[in-house]
Amino acid sequence: MSLHLRPSGADDEHEQLRLLVEGIRERAEEATPWEPDTVGVPSIDDNALTHATDVAFYANARTEVATFTTVCLNLLALHRPRDGGGISSAPHHQPQRCGCCMARWPCPTISEMRELLLR
């Protein structure tokens, strides 16, 4: 028996997170970066400092989101379910551990990602 076999439930959850993050990354990479001339010029009534902060945010968002998704995908590549090597009375429900941190599956890293990304 391979140590990397996973039941479909763990596969589905891990795959769902991976697909979500990859979709965000693809949309970020395909997006046109927002530049000051594409965001608009503040009117006289607008707060120029707020507008400048918004422009800075939008100008960096594409790169920052792409970096964030790379971090998420790297975490998902590291934290994968694997056979925990234990004995169970239910053959279809073998104990699992994270292949990276060896915590019970889902590990705290994946649990937190699931909580934040799949709301």
C-alpha positions as CSV (number, residue, x, y, z in Angstrom):
1,M,0.0,0.0,0.0
2,S,1.3,3.4,-0.9
3,L,1.8,6.0,1.8
4,H,0.3,8.7,-0.5
5,L,-3.1,7.1,-1.0
6,R,-5.9,9.4,0.1
7,P,-9.6,8.8,0.3
8,S,-11.7,10.9,-2.1
9,G,-13.1,13.2,0.6
10,A,-9.6,14.5,1.5
11,D,-8.8,14.7,-2.2
12,D,-11.9,16.7,-2.9
13,E,-11.3,19.2,-0.2
14,H,-7.6,19.7,-1.1
15,E,-8.4,19.9,-4.8
16,Q,-11.2,22.5,-4.1
17,L,-8.7,24.7,-2.3
18,R,-6.1,24.3,-5.0
19,L,-8.5,25.1,-7.8
20,L,-9.8,28.2,-5.9
21,V,-6.3,29.6,-5.4
22,E,-5.3,28.7,-9.0
23,G,-8.4,30.5,-10.3
24,I,-7.5,33.6,-8.3
25,R,-3.9,33.5,-9.6
26,E,-5.1,33.1,-13.2
27,R,-7.5,36.1,-12.9
28,A,-4.8,38.2,-11.3
29,E,-2.2,37.4,-14.0
30,E,-4.7,38.1,-16.8
31,A,-5.9,41.4,-15.2
32,T,-4.7,44.7,-16.6
33,P,-2.6,46.5,-14.0
34,W,-4.4,49.6,-12.8
35,E,-2.3,52.7,-13.4
36,P,-3.1,56.3,-12.2
37,D,-4.4,57.2,-15.6
38,T,-6.8,54.2,-15.7
39,V,-8.2,54.7,-12.2
40,G,-9.4,58.2,-12.8
41,V,-8.5,61.7,-11.7
42,P,-10.0,62.8,-8.3
43,S,-12.5,65.6,-8.5
44,I,-12.0,68.7,-6.5
45,D,-14.4,67.4,-3.8
46,D,-12.4,64.1,-3.4
47,N,-9.7,63.6,-0.8
48,A,-6.5,63.5,-2.9
49,L,-4.6,61.5,-0.2
50,T,-7.3,58.9,-0.1
51,H,-7.3,58.7,-3.9
52,A,-3.5,58.4,-3.9
53,T,-3.7,55.5,-1.5
54,D,-6.3,53.8,-3.6
55,V,-4.2,54.2,-6.7
56,A,-1.2,52.7,-4.9
57,F,-3.3,49.8,-3.7
58,Y,-4.7,49.1,-7.2
59,A,-1.3,49.5,-8.8
60,N,0.2,46.8,-6.6
61,A,-2.8,44.6,-6.2
62,R,-2.2,42.4,-9.2
63,T,1.4,41.6,-8.2
64,E,0.4,41.1,-4.5
65,V,-2.5,38.8,-5.3
66,A,-0.3,36.7,-7.6
67,T,2.3,36.5,-4.9
68,F,-0.3,35.5,-2.3
69,T,-1.7,32.7,-4.6
70,T,1.8,31.4,-5.1
71,V,2.3,31.2,-1.3
72,C,-1.1,29.4,-1.0
73,L,-0.3,26.9,-3.8
74,N,3.1,26.2,-2.2
75,L,1.4,25.6,1.2
76,L,-1.1,23.2,-0.5
77,A,1.7,21.4,-2.2
78,L,3.5,20.8,1.1
79,H,0.4,20.1,3.2
80,R,-1.2,17.1,1.6
81,P,-3.1,14.3,3.3
82,R,-1.4,10.9,3.5
83,D,-2.0,7.6,5.1
84,G,-1.3,8.0,8.8
85,G,0.0,4.5,9.1
86,G,-2.4,3.6,11.9
87,I,-4.8,0.7,12.3
88,S,-8.5,1.4,12.1
89,S,-11.5,-0.9,12.6
90,A,-13.1,0.8,9.6
91,P,-11.0,-0.1,6.5
92,H,-12.7,2.6,4.4
93,H,-11.7,5.3,6.9
94,Q,-8.0,5.0,7.6
95,P,-6.3,7.6,9.8
96,Q,-4.6,10.4,8.0
97,R,-1.8,12.8,8.7
98,C,-0.4,15.8,6.9
99,G,2.5,14.8,4.8
100,C,4.4,18.0,5.9
101,C,3.7,18.7,9.5
102,M,2.4,15.2,10.4
103,A,-0.6,16.6,12.3
104,R,-3.9,14.8,12.0
105,W,-5.6,15.6,8.7
106,P,-6.8,18.2,8.0
107,C,-3.8,19.9,9.6
108,P,-4.1,23.4,11.2
109,T,-2.7,25.0,8.1
110,I,-5.3,23.5,5.7
111,S,-8.0,24.0,8.3
112,E,-7.2,27.7,8.5
113,M,-7.0,28.1,4.7
114,R,-10.3,26.3,4.3
115,E,-11.9,28.6,6.9
116,L,-10.7,31.7,5.2
117,L,-11.0,30.8,1.6
118,L,-14.2,28.8,1.4
119,R,-16.5,31.1,3.4
